[in-house]
Amino acid sequence: MLTRDFVEDSLYNPSYGYFSKQVVIFTPGEPFEFNNMRDEVEFHKLLGQRYTEFEDKLDEKTPNETRQLWHTPTELFRPYYGEAIARYLVANYKLSQYPYHDLTIYEMGAGNGTLMLNILDYIRDAEPSVYERTKFKIIEISSNLAKLQAIQLLRGADSRGHSSKVEIINKSIFEWDQIVPSPCYFLAMEVFDNFAHDAIRYDPMTEEPLQGTVLIDSRGDFYEFYVPQIDPVASRFLRVRHAATGGRYRHPLSQSRILRKVKSSLPFTPNLSDPEYIPTRLMQFFDILGKYFPSHRLLTSDFHDLPDTIRGVHQGYFDILFPTDFGVMELMYQAITGKLTRVLSHEEFLRRWADVEETETENGENPMLNWYKNASVLTTV
């Protein structure tokens, strides 16, 4: 199978995929009281304690189960992170759509459902007239997470009153086939890194690309090899990227041809370049937005850098993450959808929209601003 199909199968296969069977999103319990902490060191300490308590409870339920925990800014800085996104949504809604359209929000990959609840809580309490016209729709590929989101919603139904506002759609965004002509906001928070990528390596002399494939033999062993036939999806990505960027992007063959020729003559030199992982699924996501959500505005946050990564983990047991080159993907998004965008650092976005005083420690440090330095935010303008 193609590398992107192997990645997608490992993450989403109903029988053994990570998001179908293994995913556990850490939730710290009660929100942290940052104003009562001395500094970020104390936050680290408290977070470690909450992690241990969370894992101990899981071990009581499933003592012999292998799991990988991961956290999100939504969970660590709740409700303040979600409130920042809510302020952004309401402000832009009032400028461009109110009172002619409802505030319709789509969230793809909603995790525990925490962001949904924090956004709706804020709009209900701070903007009741907007809340009356708010609709929240979750598009969730994982059946387990869709059930968890429904439970979260029902637990707070009496006190929060959001049940009538929310629809949970348990399907892949890539199966979407209905046109949504009215204006809407599309949230995609920390989901680009999970989109399947294709692996491309280049012949150093001819510069021709070869596409990665994965072979699984009868014993369950995996083998990776590259073929010169590029499938239509990967081929289109290479064409669109080249056109959108004018050929200006980081390329595995960045050295001059003369230098590559000299290096290729050395013993034990690889006959292909290092692999380049291209986000073909992300391109297809932009296609979906452009075709089926023509009046959308996108708000997305993801990692532009992933240090300390490891390779070669058991299929289906761990998450698979790829960094996003926001400079390139912003141009591709613009080319595919025809929309204008802005890219901000995680900190810049939060300074603009969050109540940052609520996450400041006694010595003036701010974990919500200082964490996730390796993340960027892209918005449609």
Secondary structure, 3 states (H helix, E strand, C coil): CEHHHHHHHHHHCCCCCHHHHHCEECCCCCCCCHHHCCCHHHHHHHHHHHHHHHHHHHHHHCCCCCCCEECCHHHHCCCHHHHHHHHHHHHHHHHHCCCCCCEEEEEECCCCCHHHHHHHHHHHHHCHHHHCCEEEEEECCCHHHHHHHHHHHHHCHHHHCCHHHEEEECCCHHHCCCCCCCCEEEEEECCHHHCCCEEEEECCCCCCEEEEEEEECCCCCEEEEEECCCCHHHHHHHHHHHHHHCCCCCCCCCCCHHHHHHHHCCCCCCCCCCCEEECHHHHHHHHHHHHHCCCEEEEEEEECCCCCCCCCCCCCCCCCCCCCCHHHHHHHHHHHHCCCEEEEEHHHHHHHHCCHHHHCCCCCCCHHHHCCCCEEEEEEC
